[in-house]
Amino acid sequence: MNASGTDVVIVGGGLEGVSAARVLASRGVSVTVLERATVGSGGTGKSSGIVRCHYGVPSLAAMAWKSIELFDNAEEVLGEDVGFRRSGYVVGVGDQNAAALRANLEMHRGLGVDVREIGHDDVKEMWPAAYTEDFAAFGYEPFGGHGDAYSTAQAFAAAARRDGAVIRQGAPVAAIVADSGKVTGVRLADGEFVAAGTVVLAAGPWSAALAAPLGIDLPIRAMREQILIIDPGEYVGDVPVLSDLVSLQYVRAETGGKLLFGNSDLSEPEWADPDAYRNGAETAFMERTAARLEHRFPGLINAGFTGGYAGCYDVTPDFNPIIAPAGVAGLVIAAGFSGHGFKISPAVGELVADLVLEGDSLDPQVPAADFRLERFAEGKPLTSLNPYIGAGEMR
């Protein structure tokens, strides 16, 4: 049996794992990432890539705002373009959610986020084809937009390697090994043992099974979500992301002049096996999206579907991540991102590095306690200060 060693082993080569590797390596830590397939081959590759700060949880809004700086300066910081386009982000709500929207905008401004309320005429200028009369209020983030999660993961990985991190692909972890209440490393599926004083578990929906033998119950499940790509039938330009909390959908520009449509109604989750789920979009989802499309964009009279796919979120009961030490000494969890992972991934790397090296967050706007595993057992879920009726799960 071969053995090797490192200061920190990161289990999982998705966005969060390689983001943490990048920051840890930049701080002089010896890091090995173990990825069972290839970097970004799990949920990362299925991300819709929305960048927004619009959360009712202050720490998440702060993490998203801090992350935009990296997305905006990726070529300088990471050495390559990650596909981020600052198209802007618009969120629209109905009458029942207008007060919550305004309260969230006020909270965001207190965090330093560049955000404002805009009117119907502003939105019509941005989205001429849209029907807006059933919206009561809109928030606008000029620094929001969309990016490419897969390209971002590759850039994080390349930056981590430049600072000395080792990233091993095709290296599935079979078990996290602990002795006398402390991690000692991990064992690979082929029997190899990799010694480490710290293990960061960032394996998305596969994290729960790896934590369970240590007596750690991670309340993380895989939830299938579908995406549709639509040809609008006309040139719409680099429109802002539209988060439609009336029809419960989101829309962003896609390459080749197309539009990406996703679902914002997560009240009835479709639980799935992350190793065996249906990848394509289904007829019922296409029909529902077609009805929403016809209502929201009556001006796109020649629009038509061109493709679709499905991916899995790693979801917790409160739809917010676990980023915390847990169970045994030396183990840090970074999983359960519930669809938020891309937009906060740069800040996640910073928080994980703080937890590994300092034992706490160094950013007062991002309290580590918010993301503790124990909140579920305590009955204190991390939830929005100003929740939206009908769309609370991811806001």
N, C-alpha and C positions, 0 to 999 in steps of 0.2 A: 504494500500500500504506500503510495507516494504521499508526501505532505509538503505543504508550502505555507508561508505566513505573510501577514500584512497587518497594519494597524487597524484598518477598518475594512470589513467586507460589506458590500452592498449587494443585496439579493434583488435582482431585477434591473434590466437595462432599458426601462421606459423613461419617459421624460423626467419623473421625479428622481429616479435613481441616478441618472447621469447628471442631472442638475446638482444633486448633492455631491456627487463625485467631483464635479468641476470646482465647487467652492472649497471642499475639503482639500483637494490637491493644491489649490491656489494658496491655502494656508499652511502648506508644508506637511500634510498628513499623507502617509502611505495608504493608498486606496486600491482595492481590487473590486471591480464590478463583475458579478457572475450573472449572465443572461442565458436563459435556457434555449433561446433561438437566436435572433439577431436584434440589435439595438432598435427600439421603436416598433417591434413587430407585433406587440399586443394591442392594448387599447389606444396607445399613442397614435398608431397609424390610422385609426378610425375617427380621430377627433375632428370636430367641425371647425375648430380653430378660432372661435369667437374670443375677442379681447374686449372686456368691459370691466368697469369697477362697480357696476350697479348691484350692490348687495345690501341687505339689511343687517348683516353682521359686520361691525366696524373692522375687525381684524382682517376679514377677507377682502373688504374694499381697499384697505391699506396695502395688503399684499399685492393685489391686482395693480394698484397705482404705482407701486415701487417696481413692479415687473415691467410695466410699459417702458420705463427708461431703458431697460436692456433691449427689449424688442425694437425700440426706436433707434438704438445705436448698435445693433447686432454686428454689423460689419466691423466696426471699430473694436468692440469688446470681444467678440467671438471669432472674428476673422472671416466671416462669411454672411451672406444674406440668408435670412431664415424665412423669407416670404411674407414678412409682416407688411400690411398695407394700412396706413392710418386713414381709413375711409370715414371714420366717425361712427358713433353708436347712438341710436335713438331707441328709447323705450316708451311705449305708449300704453296708457291704462284707461279703463272705463271709470264711470262716476264713483263706483264703490271703492276704488283704489286710489283716487286722486290725492286724498289726504296722506296716505302712506307714501306715495311717490314723493310728495313735497317734503315730508319728514326725512325720507332717505336722502334727498338731494341736499337738504340742510346738513345732515350728518356727514355726507361726503365732502362738502365744502369745508367743514371743520377739520377734516383729515388732510386738507390740501388738494383734494381732487379737483381738476378743472371740469366743472359740470354746471349746467344751467337748465332752467325751464325754457322751453320754446313753444311756439304756437302752431296752430293748424297750417297757416300760410307758409311757415318755415318748412314744415314737413312736406307739404305739397311741392315746394320748390325742389326739395331733395329727391322726392319720390313722386313725380308727376302722375304716374299710373295708379297711385294708391287712392283708395277710398278711406277718408279719415274722420268722417262725421261721427262715428260711434266711439271715438276716443275722447276722453275728457281732459287729459293732460299728457304732456310729453317731457321727458328728460333727455338731454343731449350731452354727450361726451365727445368733444372734438378729437381727443387723443385715442379714442377707441377704434376698433377695426377688426381685422382678422389676419391670421397667419397660418403657417404650415407647421403643424406639430411634429411631423416626422423629420422635416428638415431641421427644426429646432433641436430635436433630440440628437441628431447627427452632429450638429454644431457643438452642443454641450459635450458630447463624447470626445470630439476632436480636441476641444479646449482642455478637457480633463487629461487626455493623453499627453498633450504638450507639457503639462505640469507634472507628469510622471505617473498618473494613474494607469493601472492595468485594466483593460476591459476584455473579458473573456466571453466570447459568444459560443453558442452550442455547449454551454456548461450548466446544465440543470442542477439545481440544489435539491437534494432529497431530504435534508434535515438540518435544522439549527442545533448545534451541540452545546450543552451547558453542563457544568459540573459545580456542585456546592453552591447553587444559586447564582452562577455567573456564566455568561457565554464564553466558550473557548474557541468557537469557530463554526464552520459548516462542513457538512459532508455532501459531496456530489453524488449524482446517481451512479457514477462508475466506481464509487468507493473512495475516491481521493478526499483527503481531509485538508481543509484550508484553515489554518489557525488565525485567530484574530481576537483582539481584546474587545472590539465593538462590532456588532452586526446591525446594519440598517436593513430592515425588511420593507422593501418597496416593490412588491410583486403584485400589486393591483388585486384583482379578485382571487388570485392564488395565494394571497398572504394568509388567509384564515387557516388553511390546511397546514401551512408550515408552522404557524404559531400554536396550534392546538396541542401537539405532543408536549409542549412546555407548560401546559395547563393554562394557556392564555386564550380566552374566548374573544376573538375579534368579530364583532357583529357586522361583517361585510358580506354582501351578496352581489352577484352579477346581474345586472338589469339590462335587457336588450332594448336598444332604441334604433329606429330606422331614420334614414336620411334620403331625400330625393333631390336629384339634379334636374333642373327645368330650363328649357330653352324659352326665354321670354318672347321670342318671335319678333323682337325689335331691339335696338341698342338702348340699354338703360344706363350705361356709364358706370363709373365707380361709385355706386350708391352706398350710403351708410348702412351698416347692419341695422336691421329693424327687429326689435324684440316686441312682438305684438302680444300683449297680455290681455287682449280682448278675445281674439281668435285662438290664442294659446299656440303660437308658432313663432319661429324666428327665421329670418331670411338674410342672406348675405350674397355678395357678388362672388362668382366662381370664375375660374379661368375660362378663356374662350367666350366671354360674354354671357355665360350662363348664370343661373341663380341656384343657390343651395337652400333647401327648405328643411327645417327640423321642427320637432315637436316640443312644446313647452307644457303640455299637460301630463304630469307624471303621477297623477293621483291613483292610477291603477297600473302599477308596475308589472312588467312582464319579466319574471325571474327566469334566468337561463343558465345553462352550463357554459362557461367561457371557452371550453374546449370543443363544444358541439352545439352551436346555435345556428339558426338560419341566417345566412348572410344577406340574402336579397330582400328588397322591399316587397311587401305583400299587397294584394289587390285592395283589401279593406283600407289599408293606410293610404294607398294612392287615391282612392275615392274620397277619403276624408280630406286629404291635402288638396285635391282638386276643388272641393267645395270651399275650403278656406281661401284658396288662391282666387277663385272666381269672385268671392265676396270682397277680399282685401284689394285685389288688383284688377278691377273690371276693365282697366285700360289695356291690359295685356291680352287682347282678343285672340292672338295667334300663339299663345303659350302652349307648350307641350312637354311631357316628361321625356327625358333622354336617358335616365339611368337612376339607380338607387342602390343602397347597401345598408347593412346593419352593423352595429358595434355594441360593445357592452361597457356600461359604467360599473365601477366598483363602488357600491352604494352602502352607506351606513344608515341607521334608523333616522338620524336628523339631517341626512343629505349633506353632511360636512365631514371633512377628513379627520383622520387620527394621525397626528404628528407628535409623537411623544415617546419617552421611555416607558417600557411596559414589562411586567412579569418578572424578568430576571435581570440582574445587573448587566449592563453592557448591550442591551437590546433596545433599539429605537425603531418604532413603527412609523412608516410614512405611506399610508394606504387609505383606501376608502374615499377617494377624491370626488366621487359623486358627480362627475361632469365639470368640475371646476379646475381640473388639474393643469390644463395648458396655460390659461391666463395667469395663474399664480406660480407657475413652475420656477421662475428665477428666484422668487422670494422663498419658495419651499426649500430650495438648495441652501439659502442663507440660514433659515430656521433650523434645518437638520444639522448643519455644521455648528451652529451655536449650541444645540442640545448635546452634540457629541463632545465638543471641546469645553463648553462652559457650564453645561447642565441646565441652561435656561436661555430664553430669548434675550438678545441684546437690543432688541427694537421695542421701545415702549408702546408703539402702536400695534404690535403683534404679540400679545401675551401668550406665552406657551400654554398656560392653563386652559385657554379656549379649546385646545385641540387634544386634551388629555383623554385617554381611553376611559378613565374612571367616571366620566360624566354620565355615561349610560347607566351604570349601576347606581349612581347617585340620584338618578331621575332628574338630571339637569342638562338636557340636551342643548346644543348650540343652535339657537334659532334667531330669526330675524327680529330686530327691534320693532320693525314696521312691516309686518307680513302682508302679502297680497292675497286677497281672497281668490281662490281658484288657481293660483300659480305660486304657492308658497314653498314648494319643495326645493327649488334651486335659486331662490331669492332671499 
